[in-house]
Amino acid sequence: MYVTSANQLFEKLESARELPTIPAVLMPLLRYMEQSADALDIHEVVRLISQDKSLAARCLQVANSPLFGCSHEVETIQSAVVALSLNRIQEVAISCSLLRLLPGASFGVNPSVFWAHSLACAMVAREFASRIGFPDPAKAYAAGLLHDVGLVALLWVSPQDFRRSYELACAKRMPLHESEQSTLGFTHCECGAIIARNWNLPAELIEVISCHHSPRKAVGNPELTSIVSVSDLLCRQGGLGYGYVEDKQTNFDEEPGFAILAAHYRALQPFDLARFTFETEGLLEEVRAVVARVYGASQ
């Protein structure tokens, strides 16, 4: 018997006023950072981050953390950009934005685990999209970053129910969405679609959030959904999942998302997935380092 029925939880999601709002600067920052590095204007990045006083303060806090090793006190966002580099300040700003979405109480779940997975999925999705010739790798980054917002919704609206499914997933070492379906009768995908619509996210991102574990259901942009689906699985298999190791053997050639992409992109016929997995380990290590620094500085 479910503690909270699907209908009850969905009604709470639709009406919950306590749900967090997506930081207003996040989507404009993501869109601006889509440009090539030589086209970026430091002053515009500073302006965007400075629009959100709370985010700006958190970025300065992180930049001044001894974990980043700055030799002098960083007093302005522009100084932080110079000290940390454009790429690093982007990762810090995005990580701080994600951290603000999670509730203060952890309910036995380390919040850094979830946004580490989201950031890793974003970076892998962007790299994977570039490798196969997907026309908008930056869109793949944004989709990977936000694909699991349903977990945020569950943690806010029904934390005890989520904890039950999470504990089962850890104990059985099974995929979290399968545990959610078993214990709750729904998954974070359905929850994520609701909160994404409330945030007025683009339709393509809503579809990714809703269908990344079932990419065959995607009709608007199945390639984007499939890129995130494969990247999500690569991160979970690479040790940046939800804080436990899944006991599941995966043949990527048989994954629906991989099959969808293989039908559209010659680069996947064949694609050296083992080599790509090895090469993306560097991205995952970078995520681990950034998350450790930002999370340590935010305590």
N, C-alpha and C positions, 0 to 999 in steps of 0.2 A: 504494500500500500504506500503510495507516494505521500510524503508530508505536504507537499504543495503540488496541486494538479497543474497541468500545462496551462489550462485556461486561466486559473488563478494567477499564475506567475506572469503570463502575458498581459493580463489586465493590470497588474502592478507595474509592469514595465511601461505600459502605455500611459499610465496616469502618475507615475512616481515623480514627485517634485524634487526628491532628494538625489536623484541621479545626477552625476556630474555632467557638465557641458564640455564639449571639446574646446580646448583653448583656441580663441579666435585667431591667433597668429599662426597656428600650426599648418593649416592648409595653404595660406599664402606663402609661408616660408618654404614648404615642400615644393610648391609650384615654381617659386623663384630659383630655388637651388637645382632645378632641372637643367639649367643652362650649363654650358661648358665652363670649366674653372676660370679660363681667361676672360670670360664675358661677365663674370660676377663683379658687382661693385660692393666693396666692404661697407660703404656708407648705407647702402640699401639694406644689407643684412642687419646692420646695427639698428636702423630705423624700424625694421620689422620686429626684432626682438624687444626693442625698447617700448613698443606699443603695449606690451603686457608687463606691467610693473612687477608683478609677482614672479613671472618667468625670468625677467631681467635680473631680479634680485637673486634668484636661485642660480642662474648662470654665473653671476659674480661670486657667489658663495663657492661654487664648484671650482671656478678658475683660481680662487685663492686657497683652495685646499692644498695642503702639503703633498697630497697624493699626485697632483699634477706637476709639482716641482717648479713652479714659477719663482724666479729669483727675486722678484719685487712684488709689492702689493698691487693688485689689479683693481682699479677704482672705477673704470668705465667699461661699457660693453665693447666699445671700439678697442680698448686695451686688451680685453679678453679675446677678441677675434684675432688680434695681432699675436697675442701670447700663445694661443691654442691652435691657430690656423682655421681657415674657413671650414674645412671638412670636420675638424674636431668640434668647433663651436656648433655646427649643425647637429652633430650627434649628441652633444650635451643638451642643446635646446630641445631636441626631439625627446630625448630620454627624460628630461625634467617634465616635459608636457605629459608624457605617458605616466610618469610617477604620480602626477597630480590627479589622474583619473581614478586611481585606486583608493579604496576606503582606508581610513586610518588603522582600523583593526584588521589584523591579518588572518584571524580564525585558523591559525595553525599553518597557513600557507605563506611562504616568503614572497612578498610582492615583487622583489627584484627578479625572481625566476620568470615571471610572466612577461615583463617588458624586455628582459634579455632575449627571450624567444622571439618577441615581436620585432625587435631591432635586428636580430640575426636573420629572420625571415625576410625582412626588407632588403638587407644587404645582399643576401644570396639571390633573391628574386631579381634584383637589378642586374647582378652579374650574369645570371642565367639568361635573362631576357636579352642582354647584349650579345651573349655568345650565340644564341640561336637566330638572331636577326629580328626580334620583336621590335616594332617601330618606336615604342615609347618606354624605355627602361625606367625612366623616372616615375611613370605611372605604376609600374610593377613595384617599385620601392614603396610608394604610398600605400598600395594595396597590401603588400606584405606587412607593413607597419601596423595597419588597422584591422587585419583579418580576424583577430581574436578579441575584438571589443565586446563580444558576447560574454566573455569571462568576466570583464569588468561589470557588466550588467548583473550577472548572477551573483557576484560578490557583494554588490550593493543591495540587491533586492531580496535575495534568498541565500544568505551565506551558509546557513547550516545545511541546506539541501546540497549546495555545491560541495561543501566539505565532505559529505557522505560519498558523493560520486568520486571526489578526488582521492579519498582514502581507499576506496575500492580499486581505483586505477593503480595506485601505488602498490597495494597489496598483491594485485593480480598482474601487475606490470603490463597493463593493457592500454591501448590508446584512450585518451581522456574522453573523446567524444563518444566512444563505444560504452564507456562506463556511465556517462551521463544518460545515454539512451536507456541503458539497463536499469539505472536507479531512479531516474526522474521521468523518463518517457519523452524527453526532448533533449536537445543539445545546445551548446552555446551558439551554434550557427543561427538558429531561429531567434534566440534572444538578441544576438548581434544585429540581425536585420532590423529589429524593432528600434533599437537605440540608434542605429545608423540613419534610419528614416527620420527619427526625431531630431537628429543633428543636421538633417538636410544634406547628407553626403551625396556625391554623384551616384547615378544609377549603377555604373560599372563597379564602383566600390561596394555598394550594397550587395550586388550579386556575388562578388568575391567573398564577402563576409558570410553570406547565406549559404554558398555552395562550395567552399573550398575543400570540404570533405566529400563532396559529391559533384565533381565538375561536369559530369554528363547532364546535370540539370541546368547548367548555365546556358542561356540562349542569347544574351546581349553581347557578351565578349567572352566566349568559352576559353579562348587562348590565354587571356589575362588570368582568369580563374584557375586555369590549369598550371600556369607558371607558379602561382602562389601555392597551389596544392602540392606540386612537386617540391618546391622550396621548403614548405612547412615540413614535409616528410624528411627531406635532407637534414634539416636542422635537428629534428627529433632523433634521427638516426645518428647524428654527429655529436650528440650529448648536450645540445642546447634546446631541450624540450621543456618539460614542466617539473623538473627537479627529480626525476626518477628515470630509470632505463626501461624502455619498453621491450618486452620479451616477444618480439614479433619479427619474423624474417620477411624481408621485403624484396620482391623482384620488380624493379622499377619499370622494366619493359612491359609488365602486366598491369601497371597502374593506369587507371582511366585518364588521369591528367597527362601522363606521358604519351599515351596513345593518341590523344587529341592533338597534342603538339607535333608529334611525329608525322601526322597526316598533313600538317600545314608548313612545316619547316624542314628543308632539306638537310640542315645542319644536324638534325637528329637521326639521319639515315646514313651511316650509323652515328651515334654520339658516344664518345668515351666518357661515360658517366663516372667510372671509377677514377679517372684522371681529374675530372671536374670536382668530384667530392674531395679528393686529396688537395686540390688547389684552393678550394673554399675553406679549408681548415684555417688558413691565415685570416680570413674574414671572421670566422667564429672566435678565434683568439683575440682579435681586435675588439669584438663585442664584449667578450668576457672582461677585458681590461677596462673598457669604458664603463661598463656597468658597475664593476667593483669600485671604480673611482667615484662615479656619480653617486652611487648608493652609499658609499662610505662617507662622502662629503655631506650627504643630506640627513644624516642621523643626528 
